[in-house]
């Protein structure tokens, strides 16, 4: 069995979640790897289509190889694949898991596309995540102005017809650094309905960065300008992990903020600095710190390796 599938099962039974950490260069990946290694936490290393084209196929594969050689409980995942072709490419390259995001399509089309990816992926024992409902916010340059919450009945039909291994649900999280304008809530009632219809099925939350105020304040104090940035409150995420079936939590924004904050700090405090290792190295350390904190205090994935 795919080891990631086994970890999802374990996460369901023991109420923890795997961090799905997006990386965009070598240092961000190394920060994630070091953070997971130091906390003995299984995790998903994720690349978006944008990151794949930014880094390049060959480099992604070799970077992931290096990451896994350093810590074997890491799984390479394609985040938000929008077509069969991109998912097939990732599967052929040796990814452990792919997401097919047909959430902007009509229900029937989303089912057909997701099933096609599942049928192909499962021949190679690759895990597939689908998505139903739409998150607010910006993601790889596509902006959605409103939430479309997941319909629980549709979720059941979707899982049955596609054979998908996990499902990303829309219950009020959103992509980007500006997650809420009003009250910071999640629709646990919808989540519970989904779980009633799909007991013990692995569910996923996207757009789940916490955008900690301390980090944003530091970012701004070194010349940044992120006003009113707000993330998902930590206690809501813990509730989703501890009392529900969320087994994968996606984090991109928090890692970008962490690295960029340190780059800003080093460059603003040392205007003469031009050694890449000095500022990217600090960025890498900050990502490691954030990943360790999440594994220990939010996801409870620390010390959960088999
Ligand atoms: Zn996402």
Boltz pocket constraint, residues with backbone or C-beta under 6 A from the ligand:
constraints:
  - pocket:
      binder: B
      contacts: [[A, 80], [A, 139], [A, 175], [A, 206], [A, 207], [A, 250]]
      max_distance: 6.0
